[in-house]
């Protein structure tokens, strides 16, 4: 088995401007992964499949991961002018204070592919792609033209996470029904109230049901 | 939208299903096979467009049994998902347990004691035998051999399920394995009973084969039907007996050597034609190899603990990271992908279901065949809807 670094070097030699980043995995499994640029992903995937030294011809697993917006608290030293009374005289002094500042790192949706090689009995190689954000820029290229095994799995990721795979031959919902809105595997998904278990929806329950329905339409 | 309104367009790429043109006489007929068709083993639908008897379009429809297992598992602790894995492929709960335990053990770097490894192999191979026997029984049932072959298979399955029940307390929902070992130890009498059952299995496989393998009807209906080419099988991520029936030598027990499979001598049966008959035959031969593994494991099983003393059950919090673990389940490659963020719940919990992914090529295998053969081709894939829909 080649190391991920060697595979990364091979990709960069074969595909110009591939822009592959190494993502380390700190767990004992040590299955490190390669983060692909969506623009170059199909070219890189085709190279991984067709290169005789790598021959990753078997796409085992495709899945999505939802990473929410992260609020990161950082301690920053800030210099401030403070008015103080020293020895009965009012003075303005510059003082350095430690302050906690909050920075929001935008979330993204991620698709993870696990590759194996049937020809060389090798693997796994983990490749990932990320969307720009979680709301409107959620497109990435489909790898179904390269590995047919992604067909149903990418449909599932589209259904449950809402990643739009450009170039997928038949991108429809697979597990949820066609009229369903929302993507249930997202971390901020709100489960509907159990209206159907109420004998009759009235008063409080009816109000909640209508509010919920209005927010979905 | 009706299947008849869609006009299949030819998409570039050799790994797409072929476009079958109707012969132009008469009209196409759309048939919804399922969700309550008896051959679908549950609730699954195939929308089929027929030109006479010939299938010209086919679209599988899933989701009738969807309960979002992955979301439920992300809302609970690692160990609490173990009984839920039984419900994925409810024929092979012990294999599911092992796959999940393997993924978590990879995530935390957990060792498993010798005796537990042997118990796992014994249970997984017993599971494989009863799954393959029932699958063949169901296949024959769908061919019209109503009842008899299935009951022969279920007679044997019953003996194996009795063993599971006496060991784990449950016939199908075993919930037996733990991260770093197994839940209860096997006793001497249980091992003796298992040896007795295993000693009777070769006679059962012989009987099964004498009745079926050279049966004229079985050969006429299965040979040359539903052919899957090896190149497409690999490209479409097909796994398990279906991949090997297409002649691809890929058995995860041999490739990954997970558990202690490198200690046992066994062969990997392969087919040459990739048709239904090869899938049937590969399963029969795999049962024989499993009996061989069982005999070796039952002979060599050592004493000792069944749980790693360092294994943590309560307050189990893996360090941040991710792991993908997979095993050769009876239906194919069953994998679990876990991401931990250091909390007691998995941040991401993914099941790689062999049943769902093996259906990718259902359309390719069925196009151009008679509608009666669709039932057989579907039966030869061997799926369980609990795992397809999750």
Interface residues (C-beta under 8 A of the other chain):
Chain A: X25 X26 X27 X28 X29 X31 X57 X58 X59 X60 X61 X63 X65 X112 X114 X118 X121 X124 X126 X145 X147 X148 X149 X150 X151 X152 X153 X160 X169 X173 X174 X175 X176 X177 X184 X185 X189
Chain B: X11 X13 X15 X16 X62 X63 X66 X68 X70 X71 X106 X107 X108 X109 X232 X234 X235 X236 X237 X238 X248 X250 X255 X318 X319 X320 X321 X322 X323 X324 X325 X326 X333 X335 X337 X339 X340 X347 X348 X350 X352 X356 X357 X359 X360 X361 X389 X390
